[in-house]
Amino acid sequence: MKRSLSAGMLLALLLSTAAWAQSQRIEGVPVHAPGNPILADGRYYSADPAPFVFDGKLWILAGRDEAPADVNDFIMKEWQLLVTNNPKSGNWVHYPAVVRPEDVFKWATPGRAYAGQVVKGPDGRLYFYAPVHQASSTAKDKFAIGVAVADSPTGPWVDAHPSGPIVSQQVPEPNHIQNIDPTVLVDDDGRVYLYWGTFGQLRGVELERDMVTPKGRVVKVDSLTGFFEAPWLMKRSGIYYMLYAGNQAGPNSDCTPAIYHACIAYGTASSPLGPWTYRGIVLKPVSSTTSHPGAVPFNGQWYLAYHTADAKGGGHFRRSVAVDRLEFDDSQSPPAIRLLTPTRRPQPVPLPTRNIAGRATAAASNEPIPVKYWIKSLNDGITKPAPLPPDMWGSWTPDNPSHQWIEYRWDQPVTINGSRIWFWADQPTGSDTRIAPPKQWQLFYWNAGWKPILSPERYGTKPGKFQDVRFPPITTRCLRAVLTASGNDGNRAGLAVQEWEVLAPEVQAPRPPGGQPAPSCE
Ligand code: FUB
């Protein structure tokens, strides 16, 4: 008896200490955001936005990306909040460190504070659905969904189901998926629905009104075209909508040209557990490889929150929350969601530059380009210390040819006298496998046929920095870089280029590419 009493007292002390620690950390900081992203100065990254309305204000729950610039991983230790009375004003209050997994779920490990959602339950309290790692899990994938409850968004949050997660690879039904990205809707009749999933697996289940107990069987949804992850369940005028990150990729896909990127797509249903019908695209791929939607009505207007890599120093693992108006087309049945045009803060005027690659259409010998690479990254002006495949053009296949070429086509002749190329490689020079620097490369320009520029020994091949070449001015409409793969006839490495600049003799005001692809010179 004495032992259990002191254990109980200890637990109470621990819980109250965790709650006290949470409440001590919460202090709001005013932020003025004259556009997207809301937090833009690179001091705090914010990802996986989940908007909700509470106390007449628009709140956004977000994770916090803390990965260094050269680390490709979701380093996410805590959740944060943004709140505004009026998103149009640009005035927000930022609560930087609201809660960490280990503050609330004594069964969870620190870190992996992935995409959560806060909803108001039928009892008026706030419920926070949080994917976290379950410490005691023996499953291959330790992600599990816990539920915390609070009376205010800033907490203190306490575990609403202290015996453990409500979803894992063991509960409520065994599965082999990664159990993340929960989304919850409390329907007009007070019934509660939970969906979750990633890597193409979407699951749904009804919950009891207690917000934590599964009711009925888990449904698998496979009718939402290109579903990848990040489901967001919502209801408008009696229609259920499921927004999600889709990655059906290809040169003619309406979603994304490169599979690592995602569009936000959506489907509708007339019942909360489906069947779901795919309807189209809400948002084209953003600057981060992941995309993540959350939408709510606030003061008569729907808003979509999503994240991008657009903040200072941003990246695929250093994302930042953006908000834009979401519009419906009520002339259709069911009402369609209009494609959203993302807005930005006022941007600095681009500086004059000698680099005219941005105005060209890029083409390559390996079209259609494998969907993990992205040819438009050749002339997007971005180089990264740790790029992902869609940050580059690449050519790897299990059987690589001896040569590949990449080409720029302008709609009018241009005069040029230099070029810089940034190779990417995961293998050393001379390797015959995976991706290696080219054995050599050389530029050719079009003048009634392809004419060489300088001899191959004038071209450097080091990866990870620009390799510069200067030459006497030439005028052309098409420029080709012919790359020789390293290796030999038996095995050859693939090739990859992060960025390829072409330099005019004098700086010029930057001009955007023309609307139509420039034609080939051949
Ligand atoms: O932030 C980690 C993961 O990235 C989320 O769970 C996914 O939805 C994607 O945004």
Residues whose N, C-alpha, C, O or C-beta is under 5 A from the ligand:
A	BS01	FUB	A47 D48 F74 Y114 A115 I180 D181 E229 A230 T290 S291 H292
